[in-house]
Amino acid sequence: MRLVVVPSDPISSYERNGIDWLRSYYNPTGIFDEVFAVSPLETGQRDAHGMTILGVKASRFSHVLRDIQPDVVRAYGGFWPADLVCRHRVKGIPVVVSVHDSDPSHIFRSLRYADLVICISKVVAKRAEDVGVEKNRIRILPNRVDTNVFQPVRDEISLQCVASHFPQGKYILHVGRKAHEKGIDTVIRTLALLPYVYSCIFIGRGDTAPYRSLADQTGVSERCFWVEAVNNSELPLWYSWCRCMCVPSRWEGFGIVFIEAAACGAPIVTSDIEPMNEYLTHNESAFLVKDYENSEALAGAILKVCEDNGYRRKISSGAVKASQVFDRQIVDAAEAAIYREAMSLPALAVKKRLGLSVWKIKNTIDHLPGRLSKRFPASFKHKIKRIVQPLRHEGTKKE
């Protein structure tokens, strides 16, 4: 069997970030004999991670599908990847799209024309429903963690290898890209309220300049350490060594770093929001902060976790237990079952196919160059809207 995947980023970006589990990620349980990563973000052709990686222009995507003849197509992302695979559907090839972000700007209406939509959490599923995806087409599939890799590290020599890179003290660990939603600014302001012995290590790619500037302004620059990337297989050392892991996210689609940290027994401080409070429980497997943008509230949570040894041991143990349902083998098996389901589904209903055709026409007109777009009078566009509007909320009963 063959699978075509459309990642939301070039494979090389995952390689640069030290991610070394792409083979199993794109081919869970080894269900497919061949996997092709086909994307307009790639150039040329190469073989890596058990896949054939192929660059292709968006306009040629359906032609490539006809050449490969996959059993299923999977897009990773509810934005441009969803548009690409739904716009260029090939008859007889089911389309699966996964949505990984709860940000509405990353969830496009093209999702309505996928056979199945995989959402990594309940909050993401709600966002998919908001753009017209029927509940019976949604499957919840969380991110996974390899518990053979992510587990508590007890070896003091290995832990000392991490500690040796920094001055003595108590270290907070923040893992995530340099983005507003990750609450890096809140952590920096919180450091100013903590005893001088506390420092924070920020692991993740992105522009550190604005955060370094904030650290200078708040007088904690000497207590902030910036690490661009750590190999995935080395992260358990960092999670096991830190005094606590703190990422006070403003929003998340799932937050895989919390499950990785939990599997390693890291004491976790994070925001009391979906989806983290779907799988972490306050005072049992994490300290969930309701007022997570309040530096005083966050400082109090960090001090509780780092100074109360009994409490820290309790949530550390609870975190390991909470992570077990996300074990890679369990999630891989569930994902393989979704692929089997997709391959057994009937073709899209007539009304859904009509909706897809109308959406493609409207999408084409909306993206025409300005001069060409003027050839279509406003009255024509209005007619298209009148046709499209009722199709945005097709009921499954009518189908």
MOPESUL-V648652 format. One record per helix or strand. SS is the DSSP state (H for helix, E for strand). FROM is the first residue (numbers start at 1). TO is the last residue. If there is no record, write none. Layout:
ss->SS from->FROM to->TO
ss->SS from->FROM to->TO
This chain:
ss->E from->2 to->6
ss->H from->11 to->16
ss->H from->22 to->26
ss->H from->28 to->30
ss->E from->34 to->39
ss->E from->45 to->48
ss->E from->51 to->55
ss->H from->58 to->68
ss->E from->72 to->76
ss->H from->80 to->87
ss->E from->94 to->99
ss->H from->104 to->106
ss->H from->109 to->113
ss->E from->116 to->119
ss->H from->122 to->130
ss->H from->135 to->137
ss->E from->138 to->140
ss->E from->145 to->145
ss->H from->156 to->163
ss->E from->170 to->175
ss->H from->180 to->182
ss->H from->184 to->191
ss->E from->198 to->203
ss->H from->209 to->217
ss->H from->221 to->223
ss->E from->224 to->227
ss->H from->232 to->241
ss->E from->244 to->247
ss->H from->256 to->263
ss->E from->268 to->271
ss->H from->276 to->279
ss->E from->282 to->282
ss->E from->286 to->289
ss->H from->295 to->307
ss->H from->309 to->326
ss->E from->327 to->327
ss->H from->328 to->344
ss->H from->350 to->366
ss->H from->370 to->373
ss->H from->378 to->391
